[in-house]
Amino acid sequence: MPDTDPARRTAAPPGSVEDPSGKSAADENFPVGSWLLPARLRPHVAVFYRFARGADDIADSPRLAPADKVARLDALAAALAGEHDDPACAIALDLRASLAQCGVTPRHGLDLLSAFRQDAVKGRYADWGELMDYCARSASPVGRYLLDLHGEDPALYRHSDPLCDALQVLNHLQDLQDDLRALDRVYLPGDWLSEAGETVAALDRPAASPGLRSVIDRCLAATRPLLARSQPLAAGLVSRRLAMESAVIWRLAVRLAGRLDRADPIAGRVALSRGDFAAAGLGGVLAVLLRRRRSGPAGVAT
């Protein structure tokens, strides 16, 4: 197996297409390959994460021109698809090897690259539908990859997709001001801003105006049905460990949505507390264990 520690590489090898930001799984808002997942699969999750992190860093790099970002992401896509074996694309070659070993399609990684190429050249979204199309490629593939890796029924995509998309929207709401200032990106529906009598300039103020607050609230309201559609995911999974991980993440998403309901992400970062993580972790694990004790798992638990 290749080096699977996503925190180990802090600088790209000479000649690599990568442009590392220094971020690792520890910097993410939600668990990445936590101990809840089966130990035999965690190295593969780490490879997938390192690929996604490396590609995202390219798209977000302040040092690269948009055309250069797209060219590097295209090179990763070609390597992942098996079109070349250039060591400059090591993160894609590592993922290709991991996917082949596990029998998982490269489609999910390619979809992520499609979203990151879009990030390189697009900074505004006309409406909620455009934003959801982006989430379908930037977030849904992560859940689909995990389901495939665990051998779960692809029919469960109908529950994992809305969970991943909800997480993406919540992350965007946390980072509204940083995304504008650092990346000149606004992940809010432009038509909703216009209807509220606001422009993107509202994101660069010390606090959210009433108009901007109404747009944030509208995004949160649109996220609640996504969370509702994703709630049955844990109950439908064969893998007990993946079910626990999914139940924990769902509870964290609900808690973060609640915090964003009550606090202003423009005035200061809205984040989950250690207490939130502890409560969601305990609640998610116990819910899965109690459900399976009553009814039994859907298949062989792992």
C-alpha positions in Angstrom: 0.0 0.0 0.0 1.1 3.6 -0.5 1.7 6.0 2.3 -1.8 6.3 3.8 -1.4 8.9 6.5 -3.2 12.1 5.2 -1.3 14.3 7.7 2.2 13.0 6.8 2.8 14.8 3.6 3.2 18.5 4.3 5.0 19.4 1.1 4.6 18.2 -2.4 7.4 16.1 -3.9 9.6 17.9 -6.5 7.8 18.1 -9.8 4.4 17.2 -8.3 1.2 18.8 -9.5 0.2 19.3 -5.9 0.3 22.6 -4.0 -0.4 21.7 -0.4 -2.1 24.0 1.9 -0.9 22.2 5.0 -4.4 21.2 6.0 -5.1 17.6 7.1 -8.0 15.5 8.3 -7.6 17.1 11.7 -8.7 20.5 10.2 -12.0 19.1 8.8 -15.3 20.0 10.4 -16.5 16.4 10.4 -14.8 13.0 11.1 -12.7 11.6 8.3 -11.9 7.9 8.5 -12.5 7.8 12.3 -11.8 4.7 14.5 -15.5 3.8 14.0 -14.8 2.5 10.5 -13.3 -1.0 10.1 -9.5 -1.0 10.6 -9.0 -2.8 7.3 -10.7 -0.1 5.3 -9.3 3.0 7.1 -6.0 3.0 5.0 -8.1 3.2 1.8 -10.2 6.0 3.3 -7.0 7.9 4.1 -5.8 7.5 0.4 -9.2 8.8 -0.8 -9.0 11.7 1.6 -5.4 12.6 0.6 -6.5 12.7 -3.0 -9.5 14.9 -2.3 -7.4 17.2 0.0 -4.7 17.5 -2.6 -7.1 18.3 -5.5 -9.0 20.8 -3.3 -5.7 22.5 -2.4 -4.9 23.0 -6.1 -8.3 24.5 -6.7 -7.9 26.8 -3.7 -4.3 27.8 -4.2 -3.6 31.6 -4.2 -0.4 30.9 -6.1 -1.8 29.3 -9.2 -3.6 30.9 -12.1 -7.0 29.4 -13.0 -5.7 27.8 -16.2 -2.8 26.2 -14.3 -5.2 24.8 -11.7 -7.4 23.3 -14.4 -4.4 21.8 -16.2 -3.2 20.2 -12.9 -6.6 18.8 -12.1 -6.9 17.5 -15.7 -3.6 15.7 -15.2 -5.0 14.1 -12.0 -8.1 13.0 -13.8 -6.1 11.4 -16.6 -3.9 9.5 -14.1 -7.0 8.3 -12.1 -8.6 7.1 -15.3 -5.5 5.1 -16.2 -4.4 7.3 -19.1 -0.9 7.8 -17.8 1.4 6.9 -14.8 3.2 10.2 -14.3 4.6 10.3 -10.7 3.8 14.0 -10.6 0.2 12.8 -10.0 1.1 10.5 -7.1 -2.1 11.1 -5.2 -4.2 10.0 -8.2 -2.0 7.0 -8.8 -2.3 6.0 -5.2 -6.0 6.3 -5.3 -6.2 4.3 -8.6 -4.3 1.5 -6.9 -6.5 1.6 -3.8 -9.7 1.5 -5.9 -8.4 -1.4 -8.0 -7.6 -3.3 -4.8 -11.1 -2.7 -3.4 -13.1 -3.0 -6.6 -14.5 0.6 -6.3 -15.1 2.8 -9.4 -12.9 5.8 -10.1 -16.1 7.7 -10.9 -16.4 9.3 -7.5 -12.9 10.7 -7.6 -13.5 12.0 -11.2 -16.7 13.7 -10.0 -14.8 15.5 -7.3 -12.2 16.7 -9.8 -15.1 18.1 -11.9 -16.2 20.2 -9.0 -12.7 21.3 -8.2 -12.2 22.4 -11.8 -15.4 24.4 -11.4 -14.0 26.0 -8.3 -10.9 27.1 -10.2 -13.0 29.2 -12.6 -16.4 29.9 -11.0 -17.1 32.0 -8.0 -20.8 32.7 -8.1 -24.0 30.6 -8.1 -27.1 31.9 -9.7 -29.6 29.9 -7.7 -30.1 27.0 -5.3 -30.3 24.5 -8.2 -26.8 25.6 -9.4 -25.5 25.2 -5.9 -27.0 21.7 -5.6 -25.4 20.7 -8.9 -22.1 21.7 -7.5 -22.7 19.7 -4.2 -23.7 16.7 -6.3 -20.1 16.6 -7.5 -18.2 18.1 -4.6 -19.9 16.3 -1.7 -22.1 13.4 -2.8 -19.2 11.4 -4.3 -17.6 11.1 -0.8 -20.6 9.3 0.6 -21.0 7.2 -2.5 -17.3 6.2 -2.2 -17.8 5.1 1.4 -20.9 3.1 0.6 -19.1 1.3 -2.3 -16.0 0.7 -0.2 -18.1 -1.1 2.4 -20.0 -3.1 -0.2 -23.3 -1.4 0.6 -26.4 -1.2 -1.7 -26.1 1.7 -4.2 -29.8 2.3 -3.6 -28.7 4.0 -0.3 -27.2 6.8 -2.4 -30.6 8.4 -2.0 -29.9 8.9 1.7 -26.1 9.5 1.6 -26.3 12.1 -1.2 -28.6 14.5 0.8 -26.4 14.1 3.9 -23.2 14.9 2.1 -24.9 17.9 0.3 -26.3 19.2 3.6 -22.8 19.0 5.1 -21.4 21.0 2.2 -24.0 23.7 2.5 -23.4 24.0 6.3 -19.6 24.2 5.7 -20.2 27.0 3.2 -22.3 28.9 5.7 -19.6 28.6 8.3 -17.0 30.0 5.9 -18.9 32.7 4.0 -16.6 35.5 4.8 -13.4 33.6 4.5 -14.5 32.1 1.1 -15.1 35.6 -0.2 -11.9 37.2 1.1 -9.5 34.4 0.4 -11.0 32.9 -2.8 -13.5 35.4 -4.1 -16.2 32.7 -4.0 -19.7 33.0 -2.8 -21.6 29.8 -2.2 -25.0 31.5 -1.8 -27.8 31.6 -4.4 -27.4 34.9 -6.2 -31.2 35.2 -6.8 -31.9 34.9 -3.1 -29.3 37.7 -2.4 -31.0 39.9 -5.0 -34.5 39.2 -3.6 -33.2 40.2 -0.1 -31.8 43.5 -1.6 -28.2 42.5 -1.0 -25.0 41.9 -2.9 -21.9 39.9 -2.1 -20.5 43.0 -0.4 -22.7 42.1 2.6 -20.3 39.2 3.3 -17.4 41.6 4.0 -19.1 43.5 6.9 -18.5 43.0 10.6 -21.9 41.3 11.0 -24.8 40.0 8.9 -27.3 42.5 7.8 -31.0 41.6 8.1 -31.1 40.9 4.4 -28.1 38.6 4.5 -29.4 36.9 7.6 -32.6 36.1 5.7 -30.6 34.5 2.9 -28.6 32.4 5.5 -31.9 31.4 7.1 -33.3 30.5 3.7 -30.3 28.2 3.0 -30.8 26.6 6.4 -34.5 26.0 5.7 -33.5 24.4 2.4 -31.0 22.2 4.2 -33.5 20.7 6.6 -35.3 18.5 4.0 -31.8 17.2 3.0 -31.2 16.2 6.6 -34.7 14.6 6.8 -34.1 12.5 3.7 -30.7 11.4 5.0 -31.8 10.3 8.4 -32.7 6.7 7.4 -29.2 6.1 6.1 -27.7 4.5 9.3 -30.7 2.1 9.6 -30.2 0.8 6.1 -26.5 0.0 6.3 -25.2 -3.5 6.6 -21.9 -2.4 8.2 -22.4 -1.7 11.9 -19.3 0.5 12.0 -20.3 2.6 8.9 -23.8 2.9 10.4 -22.4 4.3 13.6 -20.1 6.7 11.7 -23.1 7.9 9.6 -25.4 8.3 12.7 -22.7 10.4 14.4 -22.2 12.6 11.4 -25.9 13.1 10.9 -26.2 14.3 14.5 -23.3 16.6 14.1 -24.9 18.1 11.0 -28.2 18.7 12.9 -26.3 20.3 15.8 -24.3 22.6 13.4 -27.5 23.6 11.6 -28.9 24.6 15.0 -25.9 26.6 15.9 -26.0 28.5 12.6 -29.7 29.2 13.2 -28.8 30.9 16.5 -25.5 32.6 15.7 -24.1 35.0 13.1 -21.3 33.3 10.9 -20.3 36.8 9.6 -19.6 38.2 13.1 -17.5 35.2 14.1 -16.9 31.5 13.3 -19.8 29.3 14.2 -18.4 25.9 15.2 -19.3 22.7 17.1 -18.0 22.4 20.6 -16.3 19.4 22.2 -19.6 18.8 24.0 -21.4 18.6 20.6 -18.9 16.1 19.3 -19.2 14.0 22.5 -23.0 14.1 22.6 -23.3 13.3 18.8 -20.7 10.5 19.1 -22.4 8.8 22.1 -25.9 9.3 20.7 -25.0 8.0 17.3 -23.2 4.9 18.5 -25.9 4.0 21.1 -28.7 4.5 18.6 -27.2 2.0 16.2 -26.3 -0.5 18.9 -29.8 -0.3 20.5 -31.6 -0.6 17.1 -29.6 -3.6 16.1 -30.1 -5.2 19.5 -33.8 -4.9 19.0 -34.1 -5.9 15.3 -30.8 -7.3 14.3 -28.5 -5.9 11.5 -29.5 -5.9 7.9 -26.7 -8.3 7.1 -23.3 -9.3 8.4 -22.0 -6.5 10.7 -18.5 -5.2 10.2 
